Amino acid sequence: TGHDGSLSTVHANSPRDVLSRLETMVLMAGVELPVRAIREQIASAINLIVHMNRLKDGTRKIVKIVEVQGMEGDVITLQDIFMFDFSKGLDEKGNYKGVIKATGLRPKFIKRLYDYGIEINNSTFLEE
């Protein structure tokens, strides 16, 4: 609708799969638009994809936070902002000990947050 501030859920296997599923839903609705136009609408409407996954230990964790950056040719571009670090392995109960970590990349849309009076410390995005 052109209004900022929406939240939704989609069942998908990855952030890239989210985009594919949204595109498929539009096509299944019978909308007569070229695929590129559908992708442009998706890319302009979504800022972030938060991907939660059920891990082998049975827990659900946020494993990626990805920024939707726009389009390059006919492809929607994504940038990983945060990723779950699996390198710490499992604890004695077989649960993952990892945490979500910054990739060191600052999202492009952060300026829009500042425009709305939301300040986020730049250290939030520093890679550890």
MMTF fields as JSON, N, C-alpha, C and O atoms, coordinates in Angstrom:
{
  "mmtfVersion": "1.0.0",
  "mmtfProducer": "UNKNOWN",
  "numBonds": 511,
  "numAtoms": 512,
  "numGroups": 128,
  "numChains": 1,
  "numModels": 1,
  "chainsPerModel": [1],
  "groupsPerChain": [128],
  "chainIdList": ["A"],
  "bondAtomList": [4, 2, 8, 6, 12, 10, 16, 14, 20, 18, 24, 22, 28, 26, 32, 30, 36, 34, 40, 38, 44, 42, 48, 46, 52, 50, 56, 54, 60, 58, 64, 62, 68, 66, 72, 70, 76, 74, 80, 78, 84, 82, 88, 86, 92, 90, 96, 94, 100, 98, 104, 102, 108, 106, 112, 110, 116, 114, 120, 118, 124, 122, 128, 126, 132, 130, 136, 134, 140, 138, 144, 142, 148, 146, 152, 150, 156, 154, 160, 158, 164, 162, 168, 166, 172, 170, 176, 174, 180, 178, 184, 182, 188, 186, 192, 190, 196, 194, 200, 198, 204, 202, 208, 206, 212, 210, 216, 214, 220, 218, 224, 222, 228, 226, 232, 230, 236, 234, 240, 238, 244, 242, 248, 246, 252, 250, 256, 254, 260, 258, 264, 262, 268, 266, 272, 270, 276, 274, 280, 278, 284, 282, 288, 286, 292, 290, 296, 294, 300, 298, 304, 302, 308, 306, 312, 310, 316, 314, 320, 318, 324, 322, 328, 326, 332, 330, 336, 334, 340, 338, 344, 342, 348, 346, 352, 350, 356, 354, 360, 358, 364, 362, 368, 366, 372, 370, 376, 374, 380, 378, 384, 382, 388, 386, 392, 390, 396, 394, 400, 398, 404, 402, 408, 406, 412, 410, 416, 414, 420, 418, 424, 422, 428, 426, 432, 430, 436, 434, 440, 438, 444, 442, 448, 446, 452, 450, 456, 454, 460, 458, 464, 462, 468, 466, 472, 470, 476, 474, 480, 478, 484, 482, 488, 486, 492, 490, 496, 494, 500, 498, 504, 502, 508, 506],
  "bondOrderList": [1, 1, 1, 1, 1, 1, 1, 1, 1, 1, 1, 1, 1, 1, 1, 1, 1, 1, 1, 1, 1, 1, 1, 1, 1, 1, 1, 1, 1, 1, 1, 1, 1, 1, 1, 1, 1, 1, 1, 1, 1, 1, 1, 1, 1, 1, 1, 1, 1, 1, 1, 1, 1, 1, 1, 1, 1, 1, 1, 1, 1, 1, 1, 1, 1, 1, 1, 1, 1, 1, 1, 1, 1, 1, 1, 1, 1, 1, 1, 1, 1, 1, 1, 1, 1, 1, 1, 1, 1, 1, 1, 1, 1, 1, 1, 1, 1, 1, 1, 1, 1, 1, 1, 1, 1, 1, 1, 1, 1, 1, 1, 1, 1, 1, 1, 1, 1, 1, 1, 1, 1, 1, 1, 1, 1, 1, 1],
  "groupList": [{"groupName": "THR", "atomNameList": ["N", "CA", "C", "O"], "elementList": ["N", "C", "C", "O"], "formalChargeList": [0, 0, 0, 0], "bondAtomList": [1, 0, 2, 1, 3, 2], "bondOrderList": [1, 1, 2], "singleLetterCode": "T", "chemCompType": "L-PEPTIDE LINKING"}, {"groupName": "GLY", "atomNameList": ["N", "CA", "C", "O"], "elementList": ["N", "C", "C", "O"], "formalChargeList": [0, 0, 0, 0], "bondAtomList": [1, 0, 2, 1, 3, 2], "bondOrderList": [1, 1, 2], "singleLetterCode": "G", "chemCompType": "PEPTIDE LINKING"}, {"groupName": "HIS", "atomNameList": ["N", "CA", "C", "O"], "elementList": ["N", "C", "C", "O"], "formalChargeList": [0, 0, 0, 0], "bondAtomList": [1, 0, 2, 1, 3, 2], "bondOrderList": [1, 1, 2], "singleLetterCode": "H", "chemCompType": "L-PEPTIDE LINKING"}, {"groupName": "ASP", "atomNameList": ["N", "CA", "C", "O"], "elementList": ["N", "C", "C", "O"], "formalChargeList": [0, 0, 0, 0], "bondAtomList": [1, 0, 2, 1, 3, 2], "bondOrderList": [1, 1, 2], "singleLetterCode": "D", "chemCompType": "L-PEPTIDE LINKING"}, {"groupName": "SER", "atomNameList": ["N", "CA", "C", "O"], "elementList": ["N", "C", "C", "O"], "formalChargeList": [0, 0, 0, 0], "bondAtomList": [1, 0, 2, 1, 3, 2], "bondOrderList": [1, 1, 2], "singleLetterCode": "S", "chemCompType": "L-PEPTIDE LINKING"}, {"groupName": "LEU", "atomNameList": ["N", "CA", "C", "O"], "elementList": ["N", "C", "C", "O"], "formalChargeList": [0, 0, 0, 0], "bondAtomList": [1, 0, 2, 1, 3, 2], "bondOrderList": [1, 1, 2], "singleLetterCode": "L", "chemCompType": "L-PEPTIDE LINKING"}, {"groupName": "VAL", "atomNameList": ["N", "CA", "C", "O"], "elementList": ["N", "C", "C", "O"], "formalChargeList": [0, 0, 0, 0], "bondAtomList": [1, 0, 2, 1, 3, 2], "bondOrderList": [1, 1, 2], "singleLetterCode": "V", "chemCompType": "L-PEPTIDE LINKING"}, {"groupName": "ALA", "atomNameList": ["N", "CA", "C", "O"], "elementList": ["N", "C", "C", "O"], "formalChargeList": [0, 0, 0, 0], "bondAtomList": [1, 0, 2, 1, 3, 2], "bondOrderList": [1, 1, 2], "singleLetterCode": "A", "chemCompType": "L-PEPTIDE LINKING"}, {"groupName": "ASN", "atomNameList": ["N", "CA", "C", "O"], "elementList": ["N", "C", "C", "O"], "formalChargeList": [0, 0, 0, 0], "bondAtomList": [1, 0, 2, 1, 3, 2], "bondOrderList": [1, 1, 2], "singleLetterCode": "N", "chemCompType": "L-PEPTIDE LINKING"}, {"groupName": "PRO", "atomNameList": ["N", "CA", "C", "O"], "elementList": ["N", "C", "C", "O"], "formalChargeList": [0, 0, 0, 0], "bondAtomList": [1, 0, 2, 1, 3, 2], "bondOrderList": [1, 1, 2], "singleLetterCode": "P", "chemCompType": "L-PEPTIDE LINKING"}, {"groupName": "ARG", "atomNameList": ["N", "CA", "C", "O"], "elementList": ["N", "C", "C", "O"], "formalChargeList": [0, 0, 0, 0], "bondAtomList": [1, 0, 2, 1, 3, 2], "bondOrderList": [1, 1, 2], "singleLetterCode": "R", "chemCompType": "L-PEPTIDE LINKING"}, {"groupName": "GLU", "atomNameList": ["N", "CA", "C", "O"], "elementList": ["N", "C", "C", "O"], "formalChargeList": [0, 0, 0, 0], "bondAtomList": [1, 0, 2, 1, 3, 2], "bondOrderList": [1, 1, 2], "singleLetterCode": "E", "chemCompType": "L-PEPTIDE LINKING"}, {"groupName": "MET", "atomNameList": ["N", "CA", "C", "O"], "elementList": ["N", "C", "C", "O"], "formalChargeList": [0, 0, 0, 0], "bondAtomList": [1, 0, 2, 1, 3, 2], "bondOrderList": [1, 1, 2], "singleLetterCode": "M", "chemCompType": "L-PEPTIDE LINKING"}, {"groupName": "ILE", "atomNameList": ["N", "CA", "C", "O"], "elementList": ["N", "C", "C", "O"], "formalChargeList": [0, 0, 0, 0], "bondAtomList": [1, 0, 2, 1, 3, 2], "bondOrderList": [1, 1, 2], "singleLetterCode": "I", "chemCompType": "L-PEPTIDE LINKING"}, {"groupName": "GLN", "atomNameList": ["N", "CA", "C", "O"], "elementList": ["N", "C", "C", "O"], "formalChargeList": [0, 0, 0, 0], "bondAtomList": [1, 0, 2, 1, 3, 2], "bondOrderList": [1, 1, 2], "singleLetterCode": "Q", "chemCompType": "L-PEPTIDE LINKING"}, {"groupName": "LYS", "atomNameList": ["N", "CA", "C", "O"], "elementList": ["N", "C", "C", "O"], "formalChargeList": [0, 0, 0, 0], "bondAtomList": [1, 0, 2, 1, 3, 2], "bondOrderList": [1, 1, 2], "singleLetterCode": "K", "chemCompType": "L-PEPTIDE LINKING"}, {"groupName": "PHE", "atomNameList": ["N", "CA", "C", "O"], "elementList": ["N", "C", "C", "O"], "formalChargeList": [0, 0, 0, 0], "bondAtomList": [1, 0, 2, 1, 3, 2], "bondOrderList": [1, 1, 2], "singleLetterCode": "F", "chemCompType": "L-PEPTIDE LINKING"}, {"groupName": "TYR", "atomNameList": ["N", "CA", "C", "O"], "elementList": ["N", "C", "C", "O"], "formalChargeList": [0, 0, 0, 0], "bondAtomList": [1, 0, 2, 1, 3, 2], "bondOrderList": [1, 1, 2], "singleLetterCode": "Y", "chemCompType": "L-PEPTIDE LINKING"}],
  "groupTypeList": [0, 1, 2, 3, 1, 4, 5, 4, 0, 6, 2, 7, 8, 4, 9, 10, 3, 6, 5, 4, 10, 5, 11, 0, 12, 6, 5, 12, 7, 1, 6, 11, 5, 9, 6, 10, 7, 13, 10, 11, 14, 13, 7, 4, 7, 13, 8, 5, 13, 6, 2, 12, 8, 10, 5, 15, 3, 1, 0, 10, 15, 13, 6, 15, 13, 6, 11, 6, 14, 1, 12, 11, 1, 3, 6, 13, 0, 5, 14, 3, 13, 16, 12, 16, 3, 16, 4, 15, 1, 5, 3, 11, 15, 1, 8, 17, 15, 1, 6, 13, 15, 7, 0, 1, 5, 10, 9, 15, 16, 13, 15, 10, 5, 17, 3, 17, 1, 13, 11, 13, 8, 8, 4, 0, 16, 5, 11, 11],
  "groupIdList": [1, 2, 3, 4, 5, 6, 7, 8, 9, 10, 11, 12, 13, 14, 15, 16, 17, 18, 19, 20, 21, 22, 23, 24, 25, 26, 27, 28, 29, 30, 31, 32, 33, 34, 35, 36, 37, 38, 39, 40, 41, 42, 43, 44, 45, 46, 47, 48, 49, 50, 51, 52, 53, 54, 55, 56, 57, 58, 59, 60, 61, 62, 63, 64, 65, 66, 67, 68, 69, 70, 71, 72, 73, 74, 75, 76, 77, 78, 79, 80, 81, 82, 83, 84, 85, 86, 87, 88, 89, 90, 91, 92, 93, 94, 95, 96, 97, 98, 99, 100, 101, 102, 103, 104, 105, 106, 107, 108, 109, 110, 111, 112, 113, 114, 115, 116, 117, 118, 119, 120, 121, 122, 123, 124, 125, 126, 127, 128],
  "secStructList": [7, 7, 7, 1, 7, 7, 7, 7, 7, 7, 7, 7, 1, 1, 2, 2, 2, 2, 2, 2, 2, 2, 2, 2, 2, 2, 2, 2, 6, 6, 7, 7, 7, 7, 2, 2, 2, 2, 2, 2, 2, 2, 2, 2, 2, 7, 7, 3, 3, 3, 3, 3, 3, 3, 7, 6, 6, 1, 7, 3, 3, 3, 3, 3, 3, 3, 3, 3, 3, 3, 3, 3, 6, 6, 3, 3, 3, 3, 3, 3, 3, 3, 3, 3, 7, 7, 6, 6, 7, 5, 7, 6, 6, 1, 7, 5, 7, 7, 7, 3, 3, 3, 7, 1, 7, 7, 7, 6, 6, 2, 2, 2, 2, 2, 2, 6, 6, 7, 7, 7, 7, 4, 4, 4, 4, 7, 7, 7],
  "xCoordList": [0.814, 0.0, 0.849, 0.324, 2.157, 3.025, 3.23, 3.93, 2.632, 2.788, 3.87, 3.9, 4.762, 5.815, 5.241, 4.25, 5.886, 5.554, 4.662, 3.531, 5.127, 4.364, 5.218, 6.447, 4.54, 5.209, 4.384, 3.155, 5.05, 4.336, 5.188, 6.381, 4.574, 5.326, 5.09, 4.025, 6.109, 6.054, 6.812, 7.896, 6.263, 6.983, 7.865, 7.369, 9.186, 10.143, 11.421, 11.671, 12.227, 13.45, 14.663, 15.676, 14.577, 15.699, 15.17, 14.05, 15.96, 15.531, 15.267, 14.31, 16.095, 15.893, 14.574, 13.858, 14.258, 13.014, 11.792, 10.735, 11.922, 10.829, 10.433, 9.25, 11.425, 11.156, 10.461, 9.518, 10.926, 10.33, 8.88, 8.017, 8.618, 7.246, 6.314, 5.167, 6.797, 5.971, 5.645, 4.509, 6.648, 6.451, 5.421, 4.541, 5.534, 4.599, 3.179, 2.226, 3.032, 1.692, 1.035, -0.158, 1.819, 1.274, 0.847, -0.236, 1.694, 1.368, 0.139, -0.676, 0.0, -1.155, -2.454, -3.538, -2.344, -3.533, -4.078, -5.146, -3.335, -3.798, -3.518, -4.106, -2.626, -2.269, -1.466, -0.489, -1.888, -1.232, -0.107, -0.251, 0.992, 2.166, 3.38, 3.454, 4.33, 5.582, 6.309, 6.186, 7.058, 7.775, 8.697, 8.802, 9.358, 10.259, 9.498, 10.001, 8.314, 7.514, 7.113, 7.105, 6.783, 6.451, 7.661, 7.542, 8.816, 10.048, 10.382, 10.811, 10.19, 10.459, 9.55, 9.99, 8.288, 7.352, 7.782, 7.749, 8.183, 8.642, 9.883, 9.968, 10.851, 12.112, 11.902, 12.624, 10.928, 10.706, 9.857, 9.865, 9.131, 8.224, 8.85, 8.367, 9.91, 10.491, 11.881, 12.712, 12.127, 13.451, 14.286, 15.461, 13.678, 14.407, 13.658, 12.429, 14.436, 13.887, 14.595, 15.823, 13.822, 14.357, 14.043, 12.879, 15.097, 14.905, 15.13, 16.221, 14.065, 14.121, 14.066, 13.331, 14.85, 14.933, 14.869, 15.337, 14.29, 14.345, 15.657, 15.902, 16.487, 17.794, 17.699, 16.668, 18.786, 18.817, 18.551, 18.092, 18.838, 18.598, 17.136, 16.771, 16.3, 14.876, 14.503, 13.318, 15.487, 15.199, 14.992, 15.461, 14.288, 14.124, 14.996, 14.958, 15.768, 16.66, 16.611, 16.377, 16.838, 17.037, 18.419, 19.416, 18.479, 19.759, 20.286, 21.473, 19.415, 19.857, 18.913, 17.7, 19.493, 18.733, 19.343, 20.529, 18.516, 18.984, 18.288, 17.08, 19.064, 18.486, 18.145, 18.944, 16.963, 16.592, 17.053, 16.537, 18.03, 18.668, 18.081, 18.239, 17.417, 16.88, 17.039, 16.961, 17.264, 17.361, 18.692, 19.213, 19.231, 20.349, 19.885, 19.784, 19.605, 19.013, 17.634, 16.782, 17.42, 16.128, 16.149, 15.198, 17.221, 17.399, 17.281, 17.865, 16.522, 16.443, 17.725, 18.103, 18.398, 19.665, 19.434, 18.622, 20.179, 20.115, 21.501, 22.511, 21.541, 22.807, 22.611, 21.715, 23.458, 23.391, 23.859, 24.952, 23.03, 23.37, 23.792, 24.772, 23.048, 23.374, 23.23, 22.349, 24.126, 24.068, 24.362, 25.174, 23.696, 23.939, 25.312, 25.657, 26.088, 27.431, 27.345, 27.16, 27.481, 27.395, 28.735, 28.802, 29.8, 31.154, 31.382, 32.344, 30.528, 30.716, 30.224, 30.401, 29.604, 29.184, 27.994, 27.143, 27.959, 26.842, 27.276, 28.444, 26.323, 26.624, 26.439, 26.187, 26.567, 26.483, 25.106, 24.975, 24.077, 22.72, 22.409, 21.319, 23.378, 23.171, 22.515, 22.046, 22.476, 21.896, 22.989, 24.108, 22.648, 23.616, 23.934, 23.039, 25.233, 25.691, 25.895, 26.187, 25.751, 26.046, 25.126, 24.126, 25.494, 24.715, 24.648, 25.421, 23.715, 23.633, 24.671, 24.806, 25.399, 26.486, 26.354, 25.83, 26.844, 26.859, 27.874, 28.908, 27.567, 28.487, 29.476, 30.431, 29.247, 30.104, 29.548, 30.13, 28.424, 27.804, 26.647, 25.78, 26.652, 25.616, 24.484, 24.739, 23.242, 22.143, 21.979, 22.183, 21.61, 21.418, 20.217, 20.215, 19.2, 17.971, 18.088, 17.118, 19.243, 19.411, 19.115, 18.625, 19.41, 19.137, 17.643, 17.26, 16.809, 15.359, 14.951, 14.038, 15.612, 15.315, 15.669, 14.908, 16.837, 17.239, 16.224, 15.916, 15.707, 14.699, 13.443, 12.75, 13.149, 11.987, 12.328, 11.487, 13.566, 13.967, 14.467, 14.621, 14.723, 15.239, 16.742, 17.218, 17.482, 18.939, 19.476, 19.124, 20.321, 20.955, 22.458, 23.013, 23.103, 24.546, 25.236, 24.912, 26.182, 26.906, 27.632, 27.882, 27.976, 28.679, 27.803, 28.315, 26.491, 25.569, 25.945, 25.738, 26.493, 26.772, 28.233, 28.617, 29.049, 30.459, 30.639, 30.054, 31.454, 31.764, 32.685, 33.644, 32.386, 33.219, 34.38, 35.18],
  "yCoordList": [-1.205, 0.0, 1.257, 2.364, 1.094, 2.257, 2.827, 3.828, 2.209, 2.675, 1.864, 0.638, 2.559, 1.871, 1.198, 1.651, 0.099, -0.523, -1.732, -1.702, -2.776, -4.021, -5.17, -5.103, -6.224, -7.436, -8.607, -8.575, -9.634, -10.797, -12.036, -11.94, -13.191, -14.443, -15.216, -15.135, -15.966, -16.837, -18.099, -18.025, -19.238, -20.492, -20.746, -20.917, -20.771, -20.962, -21.563, -21.492, -22.157, -22.834, -21.926, -22.315, -20.721, -19.785, -18.395, -18.265, -17.359, -16.015, -15.911, -15.256, -16.544, -16.518, -17.203, -16.757, -18.289, -19.021, -18.171, -18.327, -17.28, -16.357, -15.555, -15.425, -15.024, -14.204, -15.017, -14.544, -16.232, -17.117, -17.438, -17.454, -17.69, -18.011, -16.816, -16.977, -15.621, -14.424, -14.215, -13.908, -14.385, -14.256, -15.28, -14.948, -16.505, -17.564, -17.243, -17.478, -16.703, -16.352, -15.291, -15.369, -14.306, -13.271, -13.894, -13.6, -14.752, -15.392, -16.291, -16.353, -16.987, -17.868, -17.075, -17.604, -15.82, -14.973, -14.523, -13.917, -14.825, -14.477, -13.048, -12.544, -12.388, -11.009, -11.015, -11.751, -10.194, -10.132, -9.093, -7.999, -9.439, -8.566, -9.358, -10.564, -8.698, -9.388, -9.777, -9.095, -10.869, -11.352, -10.269, -10.1, -9.544, -8.486, -7.434, -6.968, -7.062, -6.072, -6.606, -5.863, -7.881, -8.499, -8.452, -8.099, -8.807, -8.792, -7.38, -7.189, -6.391, -5.005, -4.578, -3.889, -4.984, -4.666, -5.33, -4.705, -6.592, -7.315, -6.635, -6.39, -6.329, -5.726, -4.355, -3.985, -3.601, -2.266, -2.309, -1.356, -3.395, -3.48, -4.108, -3.888, -4.881, -5.626, -5.087, -4.941, -4.792, -4.341, -5.489, -5.629, -6.302, -7.372, -8.689, -8.732, -9.76, -11.105, -11.718, -11.806, -12.139, -12.821, -14.297, -14.699, -15.107, -16.537, -17.342, -17.361, -18.003, -18.871, -20.31, -20.633, -21.169, -22.558, -23.478, -23.129, -24.65, -25.67, -26.426, -26.985, -26.43, -27.068, -28.553, -29.029, -29.271, -30.712, -31.044, -32.143, -30.094, -30.341, -30.098, -30.236, -29.735, -29.521, -28.093, -27.762, -27.238, -25.845, -25.02, -25.378, -23.92, -22.96, -21.752, -21.206, -21.355, -20.213, -19.334, -19.806, -18.047, -17.153, -17.469, -17.359, -17.865, -18.25, -17.206, -17.209, -16.313, -15.246, -14.06, -14.215, -12.883, -11.658, -11.031, -10.703, -10.873, -10.498, -9.215, -9.056, -8.31, -7.092, -7.33, -7.897, -6.897, -6.886, -5.538, -4.494, -5.564, -4.323, -3.696, -2.495, -4.473, -3.945, -4.971, -6.176, -4.474, -5.341, -5.14, -4.027, -6.234, -6.209, -7.017, -8.241, -6.34, -7.029, -7.53, -6.757, -8.835, -9.437, -10.125, -10.822, -9.938, -10.66, -9.703, -8.619, -10.117, -9.352, -9.614, -10.767, -8.549, -8.707, -8.726, -7.976, -9.612, -9.786, -9.578, -9.815, -9.13, -8.988, -9.51, -9.062, -10.463, -10.995, -9.929, -9.383, -9.632, -8.657, -9.387, -9.011, -10.426, -11.261, -12.723, -13.082, -13.576, -15.016, -15.779, -15.35, -16.91, -17.759, -18.398, -18.911, -18.364, -18.95, -20.348, -20.5, -21.352, -22.744, -23.282, -24.433, -22.483, -22.981, -23.436, -24.158, -23.034, -23.439, -24.849, -25.377, -25.463, -26.851, -27.036, -26.157, -28.212, -28.605, -28.659, -28.907, -28.424, -28.585, -30.057, -30.902, -30.353, -31.742, -32.368, -33.592, -31.532, -32.034, -32.157, -32.584, -31.777, -31.854, -30.638, -30.688, -29.528, -28.281, -27.378, -27.342, -26.654, -25.731, -24.6, -24.021, -24.293, -23.231, -21.905, -20.894, -21.889, -20.701, -19.529, -19.645, -18.406, -17.174, -16.511, -16.834, -15.587, -14.832, -13.716, -13.026, -13.548, -12.562, -11.666, -12.064, -10.452, -9.5, -9.94, -10.522, -9.657, -9.982, -8.852, -9.018, -7.699, -6.541, -5.6, -4.55, -5.975, -5.145, -4.352, -4.905, -3.063, -2.165, -2.077, -1.832, -2.272, -2.226, -0.846, 0.182, -0.851, 0.407, 1.196, 2.426, 0.502, 1.189, 1.859, 2.457, 1.777, 2.296, 3.802, 4.297, 4.521, 5.964, 6.236, 7.211, 5.392, 5.576, 5.437, 6.127, 4.556, 4.42, 5.703, 6.175, 6.268, 7.536, 8.636, 9.464, 8.646, 9.639, 9.528, 10.521, 8.325, 8.098, 8.253, 8.006, 8.664, 8.882, 7.638, 7.64, 6.577, 5.333, 5.305, 5.254, 5.339, 5.33, 3.972, 3.44, 3.426, 2.141, 2.369, 2.918, 1.948, 2.103, 1.337, 0.178, 1.985, 1.346, 0.079, -0.798, -0.028, -1.224, -2.477, -3.597, -2.291, -3.417, -4.247, -5.46, -3.599, -4.268, -4.679, -5.212, -4.433, -4.802, -6.302, -6.931, -6.855, -8.28, -8.53, -7.791, -9.575, -9.888, -10.769, -11.129],
  "zCoordList": [0.0, 0.0, 0.0, -0.123, 0.137, 0.182, 1.559, 1.714, 2.574, 3.948, 4.642, 4.541, 5.352, 6.095, 7.329, 7.9, 7.731, 8.999, 8.899, 9.385, 8.295, 8.211, 8.705, 8.71, 9.118, 9.573, 9.087, 9.146, 8.611, 8.104, 8.314, 8.602, 8.168, 8.221, 6.933, 6.322, 6.539, 5.368, 5.737, 6.317, 5.41, 5.633, 4.418, 3.304, 4.644, 3.557, 4.125, 5.328, 3.246, 3.674, 3.777, 4.358, 3.224, 3.252, 2.911, 2.416, 3.17, 2.767, 1.26, 0.846, 0.45, -1.005, -1.36, -2.257, -0.653, -0.889, -0.528, -1.138, 0.451, 0.792, -0.445, -0.759, -1.134, -2.316, -3.397, -4.032, -3.603, -4.596, -4.254, -5.132, -2.988, -2.567, -2.731, -3.15, -2.402, -2.588, -4.068, -4.429, -4.902, -6.345, -6.834, -7.628, -6.365, -6.753, -6.307, -7.05, -5.092, -4.601, -5.488, -5.78, -5.908, -6.791, -8.116, -8.622, -8.679, -9.953, -9.833, -10.754, -8.706, -8.493, -8.352, -8.599, -7.958, -7.813, -9.167, -9.248, -10.222, -11.56, -11.961, -12.918, -11.242, -11.575, -12.874, -13.013, -13.807, -15.118, -15.095, -15.641, -14.47, -14.423, -14.876, -14.64, -15.522, -15.84, -14.544, -13.527, -14.593, -13.409, -12.866, -11.651, -13.74, -13.266, -12.454, -11.432, -12.887, -12.153, -10.782, -9.8, -10.716, -9.429, -8.508, -7.335, -9.036, -8.229, -7.765, -6.628, -8.631, -8.239, -7.093, -6.173, -7.146, -6.067, -4.759, -3.699, -4.841, -3.646, -3.079, -1.876, -3.957, -3.508, -2.879, -1.953, -3.366, -2.805, -1.537, -0.757, -1.324, -0.175, 1.062, 2.173, 0.891, 2.017, 2.322, 1.426, 3.603, 4.04, 4.584, 4.244, 5.424, 6.121, 6.028, 5.98, 6.005, 6.161, 7.356, 7.382, 8.344, 9.523, 9.339, 9.337, 9.184, 8.921, 10.194, 10.763, 10.618, 11.797, 11.306, 10.373, 11.944, 11.513, 12.718, 13.802, 12.525, 13.569, 13.354, 12.285, 14.387, 14.29, 14.632, 15.109, 14.381, 14.647, 16.107, 16.419, 17.015, 18.443, 18.83, 19.997, 17.851, 18.101, 18.453, 18.497, 18.706, 19.049, 17.784, 16.703, 17.945, 16.851, 17.169, 18.272, 16.189, 16.374, 15.129, 14.017, 15.35, 14.215, 13.667, 14.381, 12.394, 11.804, 10.825, 10.499, 10.351, 9.448, 9.543, 9.687, 9.46, 9.24, 7.995, 7.962, 6.983, 5.654, 5.209, 5.385, 4.634, 4.066, 2.598, 1.852, 2.193, 0.781, 0.243, 0.642, -0.669, -1.1, -2.352, -2.571, -3.163, -4.414, -5.517, -5.281, -6.73, -7.901, -8.609, -8.682, -9.127, -10.079, -11.272, -11.199, -12.363, -13.507, -13.115, -12.678, -13.273, -12.92, -11.565, -11.211, -10.803, -9.542, -8.356, -8.359, -7.347, -6.101, -5.323, -5.117, -4.89, -4.174, -2.668, -2.126, -2.014, -0.566, 0.024, -0.638, 1.279, 2.001, 3.418, 4.133, 3.82, 5.182, 6.165, 6.018, 7.173, 8.211, 9.489, 10.133, 9.846, 11.007, 10.602, 9.821, 11.156, 10.89, 12.173, 12.992, 12.337, 13.499, 13.353, 12.288, 14.423, 14.439, 15.057, 16.265, 14.21, 14.658, 15.159, 15.589, 15.115, 15.383, 16.823, 17.087, 17.756, 19.159, 19.426, 20.524, 18.42, 18.554, 19.475, 19.615, 20.103, 20.965, 22.419, 22.718, 23.33, 24.749, 25.133, 24.274, 26.428, 26.898, 26.681, 26.677, 26.499, 26.251, 24.759, 24.379, 23.917, 22.474, 21.864, 20.727, 22.62, 22.114, 21.547, 22.057, 20.488, 19.9, 20.871, 21.485, 20.999, 21.901, 21.173, 21.812, 19.889, 19.102, 19.382, 20.09, 18.809, 18.922, 17.544, 16.642, 17.409, 16.157, 16.21, 17.22, 15.11, 15.069, 13.847, 12.807, 14.008, 12.899, 11.853, 12.181, 10.595, 9.501, 9.245, 8.487, 9.88, 9.648, 8.588, 8.319, 7.989, 6.961, 7.562, 8.238, 7.306, 7.834, 6.812, 5.633, 7.246, 6.28, 5.646, 6.292, 4.377, 3.651, 4.165, 4.107, 4.667, 5.076, 6.444, 6.911, 7.094, 8.453, 8.515, 9.531, 7.439, 7.428, 7.597, 8.245, 7.026, 7.186, 8.64, 9.093, 9.38, 10.809, 11.545, 12.389, 11.219, 11.837, 11.52, 12.378, 10.293, 9.906, 10.767, 10.986, 11.254, 12.122, 13.6, 14.463, 13.891, 15.274, 15.983, 17.204, 15.233, 15.819, 15.602, 14.468, 16.701, 16.6, 17.011, 18.064, 16.176, 16.448, 16.446, 15.494, 17.507, 17.625, 16.5, 16.239, 15.841, 14.739, 15.165, 14.338, 16.454, 16.924, 16.822, 16.845, 16.71, 16.539, 15.32, 15.303, 14.308, 13.044, 12.884, 11.843, 13.91, 13.817, 13.969, 14.851, 13.096, 13.162, 14.344, 14.564, 15.1, 16.277, 15.909, 16.773]
}
